[in-house]
Amino acid sequence: MVEFGQVSFGWGHALARTADGKLFGWGYSADGRLGKMGNRFETSLLESTFQNSSQLSSSDLENAEKRVLQGMEQENDMPIVWEPCLVEELHGVPVLDIACGLDHSLVLCRK
């Protein structure tokens, strides 16, 4: 049995750090939120192309809203890891702190 010293929850994904610095993840795995990207990098369906929201027209906002709603509907088909899995990319690298956000994860490691 693995004992976790810290857990952080994002939107549909989670990370957990053990006391000895190993990292586990589970939930939606798109965008490399859980590591395990290998040669594939699945992008989120909610990725936005709008950079400067102060210059958006009402048409731009309608298109953005439509895109977000379509992305939310398509999230039903996102790959999901149901049980905590070791994040292999960090093997041998001690994890000090973790934080999960909407569709991203931050990991602070020791060299």
C-alpha positions, 0 to 999 in steps of 0.5 A: 500500500502506498501512503501519500503525503500530499494530494492536489486535485484539478478539473478531472485529474489529480496528483499525489506525492509520496513522502519519499518524493514519488509522483502518482497521477490519475484522471483525465490524461490529455495535455500531459496532465499526468505525465506518461506522454511518451511520443504522443501529446494529446491536446485538450479540446478546450484549447483557446486561440484568443490571446487578447480578450479586450479586442474580441468582437461579439462574433469572436465571443460567440465562436469562443463560447461555441468552441468551449461547449463543443470541447466540454461535450467531447471531454466525455471521450477523453482518455482517463486513468482510473487508478493512481499510476506512477509518473515514469518520467520522474523516476529517480527525481524527487518531487517536492511539491505539486499543484493541479489547475483546470487543465494543467499540473505543476510539479516542483522537483529537486535536482 
